[in-house]
Structures are given as C-alpha cells and as structure tokens.
Amino acid sequence: MKSAKTISRNPVARAVVSAGLMAAALGSPLPAAAACSPCAARSRSGRVANPCAAKNPCATKNPCTARAPCAARALTRPANYQPYVGDKAELIKAGEALFKDTRLSTNGMSCNTCHQNYGAFQASFAEPYPHAVRMATSAGISQVHLDEFVQFCVVNPLAAKPLPWDSRELAALTAYVADLQKGFKPQAAKANPCAAKGGY
C-alpha cells in the first residue's frame, strides 16, 4: 500500500486518487479507463467522454497521449502477441477500404483524411519498423512496430478505441499501410495541416 507522501509526489497517482474520490462523490463506479487516464472526463450523463474528440485531433500536442500512461501501455503489443494471419492480397484490399472508412472513427475522420496522397507522412515513414514516431515518443514510447502505430492513430486522430490485437481489421490496416510504405519517398509527403507533430 502506498503511503500518502508517496502518492502526493506522483502526479499520475494523484490523478487516479482524485478520479476515485470524484467517483465516490458522484455515487457511481469509475470505469477502469477513466481511473487510468487523467485525461478522461465525464459528460453530464455520467459517461466517460473523450475531451480530445471535440478538438482538432491533428493538433500539435495531443494531451491525452502524453498524459495517459495506461492508454499508452494498451497501445503496445501484448505479451504472447499473435496477429491475425490471412491472405496478404485480401488483407491489403480490406485494409484500403478501412483506411478510407470514416466509420472506424468517432469524429467523422478516416486514415485517408490526413494521409491521402501520402499527406502527413514524415520522412521516417520510409524507415523499416520498429522505429521512433513522434506520436508514440510523446507518450514515452521510444519506438513502435507498424501495427502499434496504427493503434495510436486509431485512438488519437480517429478518437476511437484500439482495435483487438488479433483482429482481421488491425491486420488489414497494417498490411495496407505496409504496402503504402513500399512506394513512399520522403519528398512525396504533401503539405497537410495534420502533419505538424503526427509523425509516422
């Protein structure tokens, strides 16, 4: 059991304790995700809302990535990870459809909103994965595999829940983005307002 002094020195612990006290005051249990994330917020109905969804998800700094350590851990490959395996050509085709599908998000965006014609891809997108990407490093993760960064994009710009790690959807998106990577050249990146600090 942590002492009060230890908790008072730890900003994440303080946020968790404060969130727990708030839940107790409201007389309702706090969802696990809210307890982990100091960015979580409650709507008037008492449901946890994503405070970043109403803002520009491509903003220079996304407060929910850097300040939600539990969320960041959820976006790294789990132990004994076994991705979905399927026909590569079929996965790429399915991934292309998902890449352009706004239903993957909660804010009307799709992957293609920022990345059409290689828009918003940083020069590092040409490098083999795993490598460092800005969105992940802002959450304290030094480098990511491609499927991990797909998850970061689903949660941050698209403001949605991460895809199941063994899902066909995650495998399809990863396969399609890997296929895009083959034809990418750093000079192919287009000017895009989403490009500021996203970083693939």
MOTA-V772779 format. One record per pair of residues at least 24 apart in sequence whose C-alpha atoms are under 10 Angstrom apart, sorted by the first residue. I is the first residue (numbers start at 1). GAP is how many residues later the second one is. Records with the same first field share a line. If there is no record, write none. Layout:
I = GAP, GAP
//
This chain:
11 = 27, 56
12 = 24, 25, 26, 55, 56, 57, 58
13 = 25
14 = 24
15 = 24
32 = 38
33 = 35, 37, 38
34 = 34, 36, 37
35 = 35
36 = 31, 32, 33, 34, 35
37 = 27, 28, 30, 31, 32, 33, 34, 35
38 = 25, 26, 29, 30, 31, 32
39 = 24, 25, 26, 27, 28, 29
40 = 24, 28
50 = 56, 109, 110
51 = 108
52 = 104, 105, 107
53 = 53, 54, 103, 104, 105, 106, 107
54 = 53, 105
55 = 52
56 = 51, 101, 138
57 = 50, 52, 96, 98, 99, 100, 101, 102, 137, 141
58 = 56, 62, 95, 98, 99, 100, 134, 135, 136, 137, 138, 139, 140
59 = 98, 134, 135, 136, 137, 138, 139
60 = 75, 133, 134, 135, 136, 137, 138
61 = 74, 77, 135, 136, 137
62 = 73, 76, 77, 94, 95, 135, 136
63 = 75, 76, 93
64 = 75, 91, 92
65 = 70, 71, 72, 73, 74, 75, 87, 90, 91
66 = 69, 70, 71, 72, 73, 74, 75
67 = 71, 72, 73
68 = 71
69 = 70, 71
71 = 68, 81, 84, 90, 91
72 = 64, 66, 67, 68, 69, 79, 80, 83
73 = 66, 67, 68
74 = 74, 77, 78, 88
75 = 61, 66, 69, 72, 73, 74, 75, 76, 77, 78, 79, 80, 87, 88, 90
76 = 60, 65, 67, 68, 69, 71, 72, 73, 75, 76, 89
77 = 67, 68, 70, 71, 74, 88
78 = 87
81 = 84, 85
82 = 83, 84, 85
83 = 64, 81, 82, 83, 84, 85, 87, 88
84 = 80, 81, 82, 83, 84, 85, 86, 87, 88
85 = 81, 82, 83, 86, 87
86 = 82, 85, 86
87 = 85
88 = 83, 84, 87, 88
89 = 83, 86, 87, 90
90 = 82, 85, 86
91 = 77, 78, 79, 80, 81, 82, 83, 84, 85
92 = 79, 80, 81, 82, 83, 84, 85, 86, 87, 88
93 = 79, 80, 82, 83
94 = 74, 75, 77, 78, 79, 81, 82
95 = 73, 74, 75, 76, 77, 78, 79, 80, 81, 82, 84
96 = 76, 77, 78, 79, 80, 81, 83, 84
97 = 75, 76, 79
98 = 71, 72, 74, 75, 78
99 = 73, 74, 75, 77, 78
102 = 56
103 = 55, 57
104 = 50, 54, 55, 56, 57, 59, 65
105 = 48, 49, 50, 51, 52, 53, 54, 55, 56
106 = 48, 49, 51, 52, 53, 54, 55
107 = 50, 51, 52, 53
108 = 50, 51
109 = 48, 49, 50
110 = 43, 44, 47, 48
111 = 39, 42, 43, 46, 47, 62, 66
113 = 44, 45, 79, 81
114 = 43, 76, 78, 79, 80, 81, 84
115 = 74, 75, 77, 79, 80
116 = 73, 74, 76
117 = 63, 67, 71, 72, 73
118 = 62, 63, 65, 66, 67, 68, 69, 70, 71, 72, 73, 74
119 = 69, 70, 71, 72, 73, 74, 75, 76
120 = 69, 70, 71, 72, 73, 74, 75, 76, 77, 78, 79, 80
121 = 60, 63, 64, 65, 67, 68, 69, 70, 71, 73, 74, 77, 78, 79
122 = 63, 64, 65, 66, 67, 68, 73, 74, 75, 76, 77, 78
123 = 61, 62, 63, 64, 65, 66, 76, 77
124 = 61, 62, 75, 76
125 = 53, 55, 56, 57, 59, 60, 61, 64, 74, 75
126 = 54, 55, 56, 57, 58, 59, 60, 74
127 = 54, 57, 59, 73
128 = 50, 53
129 = 49
131 = 69
132 = 67, 68
133 = 64, 65, 66, 67
134 = 62, 63, 64, 65, 66
135 = 62, 63, 64, 65
136 = 62, 63, 64
137 = 62
138 = 59, 60
144 = 56
145 = 29
146 = 27, 28, 29, 31, 32, 54
147 = 24, 25, 26, 27, 28, 30, 31
148 = 26
149 = 25, 50, 51
150 = 24, 27, 50
153 = 45, 47
156 = 42
157 = 37, 41
//
